[in-house]
Amino acid sequence: MVTAVILVNVERHKLNEVIRELMQIDGITEVHSVAGEYDMVAIARVKDNQQLSSIVADKMCSQIEGILHTKTLVSLGSYFKYDAEQLFQ
């Protein structure tokens, strides 16, 4: 499993629409609106890097209107109080 934190800048008036569209993408497990340099954070948990690339490059940046900029952080290690693999199968 590959886990990524995707930082997203969005046109303000499209914030709720972008959240709805992100939540419909297979592999996006969470979306958080945040304060600071970015407007939201999307968490992706996917099978491999190819699926992550498809989400970020093909779906988010090409198909969702209102996304201005993304920055993707790929997790090198994940630590949970629960069995994450079991939850995201």
Backbone as XML, in Angstrom:
<?xml version="1.0"?>
<chain id="A" units="angstrom">
  <residue number="1" name="MET">
    <atom name="N" x="0.848" y="-1.182" z="0.000"/>
    <atom name="CA" x="0.000" y="0.000" z="0.000"/>
    <atom name="C" x="0.883" y="1.232" z="0.000"/>
  </residue>
  <residue number="2" name="VAL">
    <atom name="N" x="0.521" y="2.203" z="-0.808"/>
    <atom name="CA" x="1.196" y="3.494" z="-0.858"/>
    <atom name="C" x="0.266" y="4.522" z="-0.223"/>
  </residue>
  <residue number="3" name="THR">
    <atom name="N" x="0.813" y="5.293" z="0.700"/>
    <atom name="CA" x="0.056" y="6.370" z="1.331"/>
    <atom name="C" x="0.675" y="7.691" z="0.921"/>
  </residue>
  <residue number="4" name="ALA">
    <atom name="N" x="-0.181" y="8.645" z="0.554"/>
    <atom name="CA" x="0.304" y="9.964" z="0.165"/>
    <atom name="C" x="-0.553" y="11.042" z="0.806"/>
  </residue>
  <residue number="5" name="VAL">
    <atom name="N" x="0.098" y="12.132" z="1.145"/>
    <atom name="CA" x="-0.569" y="13.337" z="1.619"/>
    <atom name="C" x="-0.505" y="14.320" z="0.459"/>
  </residue>
  <residue number="6" name="ILE">
    <atom name="N" x="-1.657" y="14.763" z="-0.004"/>
    <atom name="CA" x="-1.715" y="15.662" z="-1.149"/>
    <atom name="C" x="-2.227" y="17.018" z="-0.667"/>
  </residue>
  <residue number="7" name="LEU">
    <atom name="N" x="-1.352" y="18.007" z="-0.721"/>
    <atom name="CA" x="-1.705" y="19.368" z="-0.335"/>
    <atom name="C" x="-2.312" y="20.060" z="-1.546"/>
  </residue>
  <residue number="8" name="VAL">
    <atom name="N" x="-3.415" y="20.778" z="-1.347"/>
    <atom name="CA" x="-4.173" y="21.306" z="-2.484"/>
    <atom name="C" x="-4.538" y="22.775" z="-2.255"/>
  </residue>
  <residue number="9" name="ASN">
    <atom name="N" x="-4.290" y="23.590" z="-3.277"/>
    <atom name="CA" x="-4.810" y="24.960" z="-3.316"/>
    <atom name="C" x="-5.995" y="24.983" z="-4.273"/>
  </residue>
  <residue number="10" name="VAL">
    <atom name="N" x="-7.050" y="25.668" z="-3.849"/>
    <atom name="CA" x="-8.316" y="25.642" z="-4.581"/>
    <atom name="C" x="-8.862" y="27.057" z="-4.713"/>
  </residue>
  <residue number="11" name="GLU">
    <atom name="N" x="-9.558" y="27.306" z="-5.813"/>
    <atom name="CA" x="-10.305" y="28.557" z="-5.931"/>
    <atom name="C" x="-11.342" y="28.565" z="-4.810"/>
  </residue>
  <residue number="12" name="ARG">
    <atom name="N" x="-11.360" y="29.610" z="-4.018"/>
    <atom name="CA" x="-12.206" y="29.653" z="-2.808"/>
    <atom name="C" x="-13.672" y="29.315" z="-3.075"/>
  </residue>
  <residue number="13" name="HIS">
    <atom name="N" x="-14.231" y="29.855" z="-4.129"/>
    <atom name="CA" x="-15.659" y="29.631" z="-4.382"/>
    <atom name="C" x="-15.957" y="28.202" z="-4.838"/>
  </residue>
  <residue number="14" name="LYS">
    <atom name="N" x="-14.938" y="27.403" z="-5.107"/>
    <atom name="CA" x="-15.141" y="26.019" z="-5.539"/>
    <atom name="C" x="-14.758" y="25.009" z="-4.463"/>
  </residue>
  <residue number="15" name="LEU">
    <atom name="N" x="-14.470" y="25.466" z="-3.264"/>
    <atom name="CA" x="-13.978" y="24.604" z="-2.196"/>
    <atom name="C" x="-14.889" y="23.401" z="-1.943"/>
  </residue>
  <residue number="16" name="ASN">
    <atom name="N" x="-16.154" y="23.619" z="-1.712"/>
    <atom name="CA" x="-17.072" y="22.511" z="-1.406"/>
    <atom name="C" x="-17.238" y="21.561" z="-2.593"/>
  </residue>
  <residue number="17" name="GLU">
    <atom name="N" x="-17.269" y="22.104" z="-3.790"/>
    <atom name="CA" x="-17.389" y="21.277" z="-4.996"/>
    <atom name="C" x="-16.154" y="20.382" z="-5.162"/>
  </residue>
  <residue number="18" name="VAL">
    <atom name="N" x="-14.976" y="20.946" z="-4.926"/>
    <atom name="CA" x="-13.741" y="20.167" z="-5.047"/>
    <atom name="C" x="-13.713" y="19.058" z="-3.999"/>
  </residue>
  <residue number="19" name="ILE">
    <atom name="N" x="-14.118" y="19.358" z="-2.791"/>
    <atom name="CA" x="-14.171" y="18.335" z="-1.734"/>
    <atom name="C" x="-15.079" y="17.177" z="-2.164"/>
  </residue>
  <residue number="20" name="ARG">
    <atom name="N" x="-16.251" y="17.504" z="-2.664"/>
    <atom name="CA" x="-17.197" y="16.457" z="-3.114"/>
    <atom name="C" x="-16.579" y="15.599" z="-4.213"/>
  </residue>
  <residue number="21" name="GLU">
    <atom name="N" x="-15.924" y="16.241" z="-5.166"/>
    <atom name="CA" x="-15.327" y="15.487" z="-6.276"/>
    <atom name="C" x="-14.148" y="14.641" z="-5.813"/>
  </residue>
  <residue number="22" name="LEU">
    <atom name="N" x="-13.335" y="15.161" z="-4.906"/>
    <atom name="CA" x="-12.208" y="14.380" z="-4.386"/>
    <atom name="C" x="-12.693" y="13.139" z="-3.656"/>
  </residue>
  <residue number="23" name="MET">
    <atom name="N" x="-13.759" y="13.267" z="-2.889"/>
    <atom name="CA" x="-14.274" y="12.134" z="-2.115"/>
    <atom name="C" x="-14.845" y="11.040" z="-3.005"/>
  </residue>
  <residue number="24" name="GLN">
    <atom name="N" x="-15.107" y="11.333" z="-4.267"/>
    <atom name="CA" x="-15.623" y="10.328" z="-5.194"/>
    <atom name="C" x="-14.508" y="9.528" z="-5.874"/>
  </residue>
  <residue number="25" name="ILE">
    <atom name="N" x="-13.263" y="9.937" z="-5.690"/>
    <atom name="CA" x="-12.134" y="9.263" z="-6.343"/>
    <atom name="C" x="-11.729" y="8.044" z="-5.526"/>
  </residue>
  <residue number="26" name="ASP">
    <atom name="N" x="-11.687" y="6.886" z="-6.168"/>
    <atom name="CA" x="-11.205" y="5.675" z="-5.509"/>
    <atom name="C" x="-9.756" y="5.885" z="-5.104"/>
  </residue>
  <residue number="27" name="GLY">
    <atom name="N" x="-9.456" y="5.622" z="-3.851"/>
    <atom name="CA" x="-8.107" y="5.795" z="-3.336"/>
    <atom name="C" x="-7.965" y="6.999" z="-2.434"/>
  </residue>
  <residue number="28" name="ILE">
    <atom name="N" x="-8.829" y="7.986" z="-2.597"/>
    <atom name="CA" x="-8.835" y="9.122" z="-1.664"/>
    <atom name="C" x="-9.691" y="8.699" z="-0.477"/>
  </residue>
  <residue number="29" name="THR">
    <atom name="N" x="-9.048" y="8.617" z="0.693"/>
    <atom name="CA" x="-9.769" y="8.125" z="1.865"/>
    <atom name="C" x="-10.219" y="9.232" z="2.809"/>
  </residue>
  <residue number="30" name="GLU">
    <atom name="N" x="-9.573" y="10.384" z="2.712"/>
    <atom name="CA" x="-9.912" y="11.505" z="3.591"/>
    <atom name="C" x="-9.640" y="12.803" z="2.865"/>
  </residue>
  <residue number="31" name="VAL">
    <atom name="N" x="-10.436" y="13.821" z="3.177"/>
    <atom name="CA" x="-10.155" y="15.179" z="2.734"/>
    <atom name="C" x="-10.386" y="16.086" z="3.937"/>
  </residue>
  <residue number="32" name="HIS">
    <atom name="N" x="-9.401" y="16.929" z="4.208"/>
    <atom name="CA" x="-9.479" y="17.862" z="5.334"/>
    <atom name="C" x="-9.338" y="19.281" z="4.816"/>
  </residue>
  <residue number="33" name="SER">
    <atom name="N" x="-10.228" y="20.182" z="5.202"/>
    <atom name="CA" x="-9.995" y="21.594" z="4.929"/>
    <atom name="C" x="-9.075" y="22.093" z="6.042"/>
  </residue>
  <residue number="34" name="VAL">
    <atom name="N" x="-8.092" y="22.899" z="5.666"/>
    <atom name="CA" x="-7.071" y="23.321" z="6.625"/>
    <atom name="C" x="-6.794" y="24.808" z="6.507"/>
  </residue>
  <residue number="35" name="ALA">
    <atom name="N" x="-6.196" y="25.349" z="7.546"/>
    <atom name="CA" x="-5.746" y="26.737" z="7.542"/>
    <atom name="C" x="-4.259" y="26.745" z="7.227"/>
  </residue>
  <residue number="36" name="GLY">
    <atom name="N" x="-3.803" y="27.799" z="6.599"/>
    <atom name="CA" x="-2.381" y="27.915" z="6.302"/>
    <atom name="C" x="-2.118" y="28.086" z="4.830"/>
  </residue>
  <residue number="37" name="GLU">
    <atom name="N" x="-0.962" y="27.627" z="4.399"/>
    <atom name="CA" x="-0.513" y="27.811" z="3.017"/>
    <atom name="C" x="-1.401" y="27.076" z="2.008"/>
  </residue>
  <residue number="38" name="TYR">
    <atom name="N" x="-1.986" y="25.970" z="2.413"/>
    <atom name="CA" x="-2.851" y="25.179" z="1.532"/>
    <atom name="C" x="-4.282" y="25.232" z="2.042"/>
  </residue>
  <residue number="39" name="ASP">
    <atom name="N" x="-5.222" y="24.965" z="1.149"/>
    <atom name="CA" x="-6.641" y="25.030" z="1.490"/>
    <atom name="C" x="-7.186" y="23.700" z="1.994"/>
  </residue>
  <residue number="40" name="MET">
    <atom name="N" x="-6.612" y="22.613" z="1.490"/>
    <atom name="CA" x="-7.080" y="21.300" z="1.919"/>
    <atom name="C" x="-5.969" y="20.269" z="1.799"/>
  </residue>
  <residue number="41" name="VAL">
    <atom name="N" x="-6.187" y="19.158" z="2.489"/>
    <atom name="CA" x="-5.274" y="18.024" z="2.439"/>
    <atom name="C" x="-6.106" y="16.802" z="2.088"/>
  </residue>
  <residue number="42" name="ALA">
    <atom name="N" x="-5.663" y="16.086" z="1.070"/>
    <atom name="CA" x="-6.307" y="14.814" z="0.701"/>
    <atom name="C" x="-5.345" y="13.693" z="1.050"/>
  </residue>
  <residue number="43" name="ILE">
    <atom name="N" x="-5.870" y="12.650" z="1.655"/>
    <atom name="CA" x="-5.065" y="11.469" z="1.973"/>
    <atom name="C" x="-5.433" y="10.385" z="0.966"/>
  </residue>
  <residue number="44" name="ALA">
    <atom name="N" x="-4.414" y="9.861" z="0.295"/>
    <atom name="CA" x="-4.619" y="8.770" z="-0.663"/>
    <atom name="C" x="-3.973" y="7.512" z="-0.112"/>
  </residue>
  <residue number="45" name="ARG">
    <atom name="N" x="-4.695" y="6.431" z="-0.178"/>
    <atom name="CA" x="-4.161" y="5.111" z="0.178"/>
    <atom name="C" x="-4.475" y="4.205" z="-1.000"/>
  </residue>
  <residue number="46" name="VAL">
    <atom name="N" x="-3.427" y="3.842" z="-1.727"/>
    <atom name="CA" x="-3.598" y="3.134" z="-3.002"/>
    <atom name="C" x="-2.674" y="1.926" z="-3.085"/>
  </residue>
  <residue number="47" name="LYS">
    <atom name="N" x="-2.910" y="1.107" z="-4.097"/>
    <atom name="CA" x="-2.142" y="-0.124" z="-4.284"/>
    <atom name="C" x="-0.690" y="0.149" z="-4.647"/>
  </residue>
  <residue number="48" name="ASP">
    <atom name="N" x="-0.462" y="1.112" z="-5.555"/>
    <atom name="CA" x="0.900" y="1.345" z="-6.038"/>
    <atom name="C" x="1.065" y="2.784" z="-6.526"/>
  </residue>
  <residue number="49" name="ASN">
    <atom name="N" x="2.298" y="3.134" z="-6.924"/>
    <atom name="CA" x="2.596" y="4.486" z="-7.382"/>
    <atom name="C" x="1.865" y="4.836" z="-8.673"/>
  </residue>
  <residue number="50" name="GLN">
    <atom name="N" x="1.608" y="3.856" z="-9.507"/>
    <atom name="CA" x="0.890" y="4.108" z="-10.753"/>
    <atom name="C" x="-0.533" y="4.602" z="-10.469"/>
  </residue>
  <residue number="51" name="GLN">
    <atom name="N" x="-1.191" y="3.995" z="-9.489"/>
    <atom name="CA" x="-2.537" y="4.434" z="-9.117"/>
    <atom name="C" x="-2.490" y="5.837" z="-8.514"/>
  </residue>
  <residue number="52" name="LEU">
    <atom name="N" x="-1.467" y="6.118" z="-7.719"/>
    <atom name="CA" x="-1.308" y="7.457" z="-7.145"/>
    <atom name="C" x="-1.108" y="8.481" z="-8.254"/>
  </residue>
  <residue number="53" name="SER">
    <atom name="N" x="-0.258" y="8.163" z="-9.215"/>
    <atom name="CA" x="-0.021" y="9.061" z="-10.339"/>
    <atom name="C" x="-1.301" y="9.342" z="-11.104"/>
  </residue>
  <residue number="54" name="SER">
    <atom name="N" x="-2.109" y="8.324" z="-11.303"/>
    <atom name="CA" x="-3.378" y="8.494" z="-12.002"/>
    <atom name="C" x="-4.309" y="9.439" z="-11.241"/>
  </residue>
  <residue number="55" name="ILE">
    <atom name="N" x="-4.338" y="9.293" z="-9.931"/>
    <atom name="CA" x="-5.191" y="10.168" z="-9.117"/>
    <atom name="C" x="-4.737" y="11.617" z="-9.235"/>
  </residue>
  <residue number="56" name="VAL">
    <atom name="N" x="-3.450" y="11.857" z="-9.017"/>
    <atom name="CA" x="-2.951" y="13.234" z="-8.965"/>
    <atom name="C" x="-2.920" y="13.865" z="-10.359"/>
  </residue>
  <residue number="57" name="ALA">
    <atom name="N" x="-2.286" y="13.207" z="-11.308"/>
    <atom name="CA" x="-2.084" y="13.815" z="-12.630"/>
    <atom name="C" x="-3.336" y="13.773" z="-13.504"/>
  </residue>
  <residue number="58" name="ASP">
    <atom name="N" x="-3.998" y="12.627" z="-13.532"/>
    <atom name="CA" x="-5.131" y="12.471" z="-14.448"/>
    <atom name="C" x="-6.447" y="12.984" z="-13.877"/>
  </residue>
  <residue number="59" name="LYS">
    <atom name="N" x="-6.726" y="12.640" z="-12.642"/>
    <atom name="CA" x="-8.033" y="12.989" z="-12.084"/>
    <atom name="C" x="-8.031" y="14.369" z="-11.427"/>
  </residue>
  <residue number="60" name="MET">
    <atom name="N" x="-7.139" y="14.579" z="-10.479"/>
    <atom name="CA" x="-7.173" y="15.840" z="-9.735"/>
    <atom name="C" x="-6.809" y="17.034" z="-10.615"/>
  </residue>
  <residue number="61" name="CYS">
    <atom name="N" x="-5.677" y="16.972" z="-11.260"/>
    <atom name="CA" x="-5.170" y="18.139" z="-11.986"/>
    <atom name="C" x="-5.837" y="18.342" z="-13.339"/>
  </residue>
  <residue number="62" name="SER">
    <atom name="N" x="-6.354" y="17.300" z="-13.938"/>
    <atom name="CA" x="-6.940" y="17.425" z="-15.272"/>
    <atom name="C" x="-8.462" y="17.461" z="-15.286"/>
  </residue>
  <residue number="63" name="GLN">
    <atom name="N" x="-9.103" y="16.822" z="-14.315"/>
    <atom name="CA" x="-10.553" y="16.667" z="-14.390"/>
    <atom name="C" x="-11.341" y="17.460" z="-13.356"/>
  </residue>
  <residue number="64" name="ILE">
    <atom name="N" x="-10.689" y="17.945" z="-12.307"/>
    <atom name="CA" x="-11.428" y="18.683" z="-11.278"/>
    <atom name="C" x="-11.164" y="20.174" z="-11.445"/>
  </residue>
  <residue number="65" name="GLU">
    <atom name="N" x="-12.217" y="20.877" z="-11.816"/>
    <atom name="CA" x="-12.122" y="22.310" z="-12.014"/>
    <atom name="C" x="-12.032" y="23.012" z="-10.662"/>
  </residue>
  <residue number="66" name="GLY">
    <atom name="N" x="-11.120" y="23.941" z="-10.543"/>
    <atom name="CA" x="-10.987" y="24.712" z="-9.314"/>
    <atom name="C" x="-9.706" y="24.418" z="-8.560"/>
  </residue>
  <residue number="67" name="ILE">
    <atom name="N" x="-9.028" y="23.315" z="-8.877"/>
    <atom name="CA" x="-7.746" y="23.024" z="-8.244"/>
    <atom name="C" x="-6.675" y="23.869" z="-8.924"/>
  </residue>
  <residue number="68" name="LEU">
    <atom name="N" x="-5.980" y="24.664" z="-8.131"/>
    <atom name="CA" x="-4.956" y="25.550" z="-8.661"/>
    <atom name="C" x="-3.561" y="24.943" z="-8.603"/>
  </residue>
  <residue number="69" name="HIS">
    <atom name="N" x="-3.289" y="24.188" z="-7.538"/>
    <atom name="CA" x="-1.934" y="23.675" z="-7.313"/>
    <atom name="C" x="-2.008" y="22.500" z="-6.351"/>
  </residue>
  <residue number="70" name="THR">
    <atom name="N" x="-1.156" y="21.508" z="-6.576"/>
    <atom name="CA" x="-1.036" y="20.401" z="-5.630"/>
    <atom name="C" x="0.432" y="20.176" z="-5.298"/>
  </residue>
  <residue number="71" name="LYS">
    <atom name="N" x="0.649" y="19.586" z="-4.158"/>
    <atom name="CA" x="1.975" y="19.132" z="-3.743"/>
    <atom name="C" x="1.776" y="17.787" z="-3.076"/>
  </residue>
  <residue number="72" name="THR">
    <atom name="N" x="2.432" y="16.764" z="-3.604"/>
    <atom name="CA" x="2.226" y="15.410" z="-3.110"/>
    <atom name="C" x="3.410" y="14.943" z="-2.286"/>
  </residue>
  <residue number="73" name="LEU">
    <atom name="N" x="3.123" y="14.465" z="-1.095"/>
    <atom name="CA" x="4.128" y="13.916" z="-0.195"/>
    <atom name="C" x="3.859" y="12.423" z="-0.075"/>
  </residue>
  <residue number="74" name="VAL">
    <atom name="N" x="4.812" y="11.609" z="-0.495"/>
    <atom name="CA" x="4.656" y="10.159" z="-0.428"/>
    <atom name="C" x="5.228" y="9.674" z="0.899"/>
  </residue>
  <residue number="75" name="SER">
    <atom name="N" x="4.438" y="8.922" z="1.610"/>
    <atom name="CA" x="4.852" y="8.397" z="2.906"/>
    <atom name="C" x="5.904" y="7.308" z="2.736"/>
  </residue>
  <residue number="76" name="LEU">
    <atom name="N" x="6.973" y="7.409" z="3.509"/>
    <atom name="CA" x="8.006" y="6.374" z="3.516"/>
    <atom name="C" x="7.750" y="5.336" z="4.596"/>
  </residue>
  <residue number="77" name="GLY">
    <atom name="N" x="6.892" y="5.686" z="5.526"/>
    <atom name="CA" x="6.519" y="4.773" z="6.603"/>
    <atom name="C" x="5.267" y="5.283" z="7.274"/>
  </residue>
  <residue number="78" name="SER">
    <atom name="N" x="4.393" y="4.386" z="7.669"/>
    <atom name="CA" x="3.142" y="4.762" z="8.320"/>
    <atom name="C" x="3.020" y="4.022" z="9.640"/>
  </residue>
  <residue number="79" name="TYR">
    <atom name="N" x="2.522" y="4.702" z="10.631"/>
    <atom name="CA" x="2.396" y="4.128" z="11.963"/>
    <atom name="C" x="0.988" y="4.407" z="12.467"/>
  </residue>
  <residue number="80" name="PHE">
    <atom name="N" x="0.293" y="3.348" z="12.853"/>
    <atom name="CA" x="-1.100" y="3.453" z="13.249"/>
    <atom name="C" x="-1.333" y="2.748" z="14.579"/>
  </residue>
  <residue number="81" name="LYS">
    <atom name="N" x="-2.416" y="3.128" z="15.228"/>
    <atom name="CA" x="-2.868" y="2.414" z="16.412"/>
    <atom name="C" x="-3.828" y="1.295" z="16.017"/>
  </residue>
  <residue number="82" name="TYR">
    <atom name="N" x="-4.058" y="1.139" z="14.732"/>
    <atom name="CA" x="-4.971" y="0.127" z="14.217"/>
    <atom name="C" x="-4.342" y="-0.515" z="12.986"/>
  </residue>
  <residue number="83" name="ASP">
    <atom name="N" x="-4.946" y="-1.556" z="12.470"/>
    <atom name="CA" x="-4.432" y="-2.258" z="11.310"/>
    <atom name="C" x="-4.935" y="-1.556" z="10.036"/>
  </residue>
  <residue number="84" name="ALA">
    <atom name="N" x="-4.128" y="-0.638" z="9.505"/>
    <atom name="CA" x="-4.515" y="0.148" z="8.351"/>
    <atom name="C" x="-4.734" y="-0.703" z="7.106"/>
  </residue>
  <residue number="85" name="GLU">
    <atom name="N" x="-3.907" y="-1.704" z="6.916"/>
    <atom name="CA" x="-4.050" y="-2.579" z="5.745"/>
    <atom name="C" x="-5.441" y="-3.219" z="5.726"/>
  </residue>
  <residue number="86" name="GLN">
    <atom name="N" x="-5.909" y="-3.643" z="6.872"/>
    <atom name="CA" x="-7.217" y="-4.286" z="6.977"/>
    <atom name="C" x="-8.341" y="-3.298" z="6.659"/>
  </residue>
  <residue number="87" name="LEU">
    <atom name="N" x="-8.197" y="-2.045" z="7.074"/>
    <atom name="CA" x="-9.234" y="-1.059" z="6.852"/>
    <atom name="C" x="-9.366" y="-0.634" z="5.395"/>
  </residue>
  <residue number="88" name="PHE">
    <atom name="N" x="-8.278" y="-0.654" z="4.645"/>
    <atom name="CA" x="-8.277" y="-0.098" z="3.302"/>
    <atom name="C" x="-8.127" y="-1.138" z="2.217"/>
  </residue>
  <residue number="89" name="GLN">
    <atom name="N" x="-8.699" y="-2.306" z="2.413"/>
    <atom name="CA" x="-8.673" y="-3.349" z="1.382"/>
    <atom name="C" x="-9.967" y="-3.381" z="0.635"/>
  </residue>
</chain>
